[in-house]
Amino acid sequence: MVEQLDLFIQSIKEEEPKKNSDSLGLTPRQWALYRLIKERSEFGLRTTQELAAKSIEGYVWNNDEICHDHCPAIWSDINAINNSNLDKLIISDNFVYWIGSKEETEEYLDKLWNALEPRLNRYWKFLKKIKRDGQGQLLSRSGNPITEESSARDFIEAFINEK
């Protein structure tokens, strides 16, 4: 019994705190990005990805013309900031960042919802179809009763039968 407890105790590892992070879980680079965007937003200015990459140490700007996102680390840090317990929300639009007014923020959320809603509708329709697999049917797709003489299937088949 003592040997089992020793194995158990050895298997427990204390989680080490992230290096260079604070109580909100943000790194110094993320705090620097937040401060840059917040300070510029207070003056009505927006922060481009290029400005952020060149202003804050730790970001690497990719000058390649065929590159879509020239500094993916900034997007990663924006997500970390927005998912933290900070009160402000950073709006991002085409690699430009700012903290908006109430109206701008609501407009941004509407834009996110409009992009997400069709996918969610499609997801729920697909899930509903999958869950109907194997259920019995009383009526065919055309609304006629299913009888032994009809060519309709008695049960819903949502998947291809494996051969």
C-alpha positions as CSV (number, residue, x, y, z in Angstrom):
1,M,0.0,0.0,0.0
2,V,2.8,2.4,0.8
3,E,4.5,1.6,-2.5
4,Q,1.3,2.5,-4.3
5,L,1.0,5.8,-2.5
6,D,4.6,6.6,-3.4
7,L,3.9,6.0,-7.1
8,F,0.8,8.1,-6.8
9,I,2.7,11.0,-5.2
10,Q,5.4,10.8,-7.8
11,S,2.9,10.9,-10.6
12,I,1.5,14.2,-9.4
13,K,3.4,17.1,-10.9
14,E,2.8,20.6,-9.7
15,E,1.9,22.8,-12.7
16,E,4.7,25.4,-13.2
17,P,3.6,28.9,-13.7
18,K,4.2,30.2,-17.2
19,K,7.4,32.1,-17.5
20,N,7.1,35.8,-18.0
21,S,3.3,35.9,-17.4
22,D,1.1,37.7,-14.9
23,S,-2.0,36.8,-13.0
24,L,-4.2,37.3,-16.1
25,G,-1.9,34.9,-18.0
26,L,-0.7,37.5,-20.4
27,T,3.0,37.8,-21.4
28,P,4.9,41.1,-21.4
29,R,4.7,41.1,-25.2
30,Q,0.9,40.7,-25.1
31,W,0.7,43.5,-22.5
32,A,2.8,45.7,-24.8
33,L,0.5,45.0,-27.7
34,Y,-2.6,45.7,-25.6
35,R,-1.1,49.0,-24.3
36,L,-0.1,50.1,-27.9
37,I,-3.6,49.4,-29.2
38,K,-5.4,51.0,-26.2
39,E,-3.3,54.2,-26.3
40,R,-3.8,54.7,-30.0
41,S,-7.5,53.9,-29.7
42,E,-7.9,56.6,-27.1
43,F,-6.8,59.1,-29.8
44,G,-9.1,57.6,-32.4
45,L,-6.3,55.9,-34.2
46,R,-6.1,52.3,-35.4
47,T,-3.1,50.0,-35.1
48,T,-1.9,48.2,-38.2
49,Q,-0.3,44.8,-38.0
50,E,2.9,46.3,-39.5
51,L,3.1,49.1,-36.9
52,A,2.6,46.6,-34.1
53,A,5.2,44.2,-35.4
54,K,7.7,47.0,-35.8
55,S,7.0,48.7,-32.5
56,I,7.0,45.7,-30.2
57,E,10.0,43.5,-29.6
58,G,9.4,39.8,-30.2
59,Y,7.3,40.0,-33.4
60,V,8.8,39.1,-36.7
61,W,7.4,40.8,-39.8
62,N,7.3,38.6,-43.0
63,N,7.8,40.9,-46.0
64,D,6.9,38.2,-48.6
65,E,4.3,39.5,-51.0
66,I,2.4,36.2,-51.3
67,C,2.0,36.0,-47.5
68,H,-1.5,36.7,-46.3
69,D,-0.8,37.1,-42.6
70,H,2.6,38.9,-42.2
71,C,2.8,38.2,-38.5
72,P,0.6,35.4,-37.1
73,A,2.0,35.9,-33.6
74,I,0.0,39.2,-33.4
75,W,-3.3,37.4,-34.1
76,S,-2.4,34.8,-31.5
77,D,-1.7,37.5,-29.0
78,I,-4.9,39.4,-29.9
79,N,-6.9,36.2,-29.2
80,A,-5.1,35.7,-25.9
81,I,-5.9,39.3,-24.8
82,N,-9.5,39.0,-25.9
83,N,-9.9,35.6,-24.1
84,S,-8.3,37.0,-20.9
85,N,-10.2,38.8,-18.1
86,L,-9.4,42.2,-19.4
87,D,-12.5,44.4,-19.8
88,K,-11.7,45.8,-23.2
89,L,-12.2,44.0,-26.4
90,I,-9.8,44.4,-29.3
91,I,-11.6,44.6,-32.7
92,S,-9.7,43.3,-35.6
93,D,-10.6,43.9,-39.3
94,N,-8.2,43.1,-42.1
95,F,-5.1,43.2,-39.9
96,V,-6.0,46.5,-38.3
97,Y,-6.8,46.6,-34.6
98,W,-8.5,49.0,-32.2
99,I,-10.7,49.2,-29.1
100,G,-14.0,50.5,-30.3
101,S,-16.9,52.4,-29.0
102,K,-20.0,50.6,-27.8
103,E,-21.6,50.9,-31.3
104,E,-18.4,49.7,-33.1
105,T,-18.1,46.8,-30.8
106,E,-21.7,45.8,-31.3
107,E,-21.3,46.1,-35.1
108,Y,-18.2,43.9,-34.9
109,L,-20.1,41.3,-32.9
110,D,-22.9,41.4,-35.5
111,K,-20.4,40.9,-38.2
112,L,-19.0,37.8,-36.4
113,W,-22.5,36.4,-35.9
114,N,-23.4,36.9,-39.5
115,A,-20.3,35.0,-40.5
116,L,-21.1,32.2,-38.0
117,E,-24.9,31.8,-38.3
118,P,-25.0,30.0,-41.6
119,R,-22.4,27.5,-40.4
120,L,-24.3,26.9,-37.2
121,N,-27.6,26.4,-39.1
122,R,-25.9,23.9,-41.4
123,Y,-24.4,22.1,-38.4
124,W,-27.7,21.7,-36.6
125,K,-29.4,20.5,-39.8
126,F,-26.7,17.9,-40.4
127,L,-26.8,16.7,-36.8
128,K,-30.6,16.4,-37.0
129,K,-30.3,14.2,-40.1
130,I,-27.7,12.0,-38.5
131,K,-29.8,11.5,-35.4
132,R,-32.7,10.4,-37.5
133,D,-30.7,7.4,-38.8
134,G,-32.6,4.1,-38.1
135,Q,-35.9,5.7,-37.1
136,G,-39.0,4.3,-38.6
137,Q,-41.1,6.2,-41.1
138,L,-44.9,6.1,-41.5
139,L,-45.0,8.5,-44.5
140,S,-42.8,8.7,-47.6
141,R,-41.1,12.0,-48.6
142,S,-44.1,12.8,-50.8
143,G,-46.4,12.3,-47.8
144,N,-48.0,9.0,-48.9
145,P,-48.3,6.2,-46.3
146,I,-45.6,3.6,-46.5
147,T,-47.1,0.2,-47.2
148,E,-45.6,-3.2,-48.3
149,E,-46.5,-2.2,-51.9
150,S,-44.7,1.2,-51.8
151,S,-41.1,1.5,-52.9
152,A,-40.2,3.8,-49.9
153,R,-38.0,2.5,-47.1
154,D,-39.5,1.7,-43.7
155,F,-36.5,3.2,-41.9
156,I,-34.4,6.4,-42.4
157,E,-30.9,5.6,-43.7
158,A,-28.6,8.5,-43.1
159,F,-25.4,6.7,-44.1
160,I,-24.1,4.6,-47.0
161,N,-24.3,0.9,-46.2
162,E,-20.7,-0.5,-46.0
163,K,-20.0,-3.1,-48.7
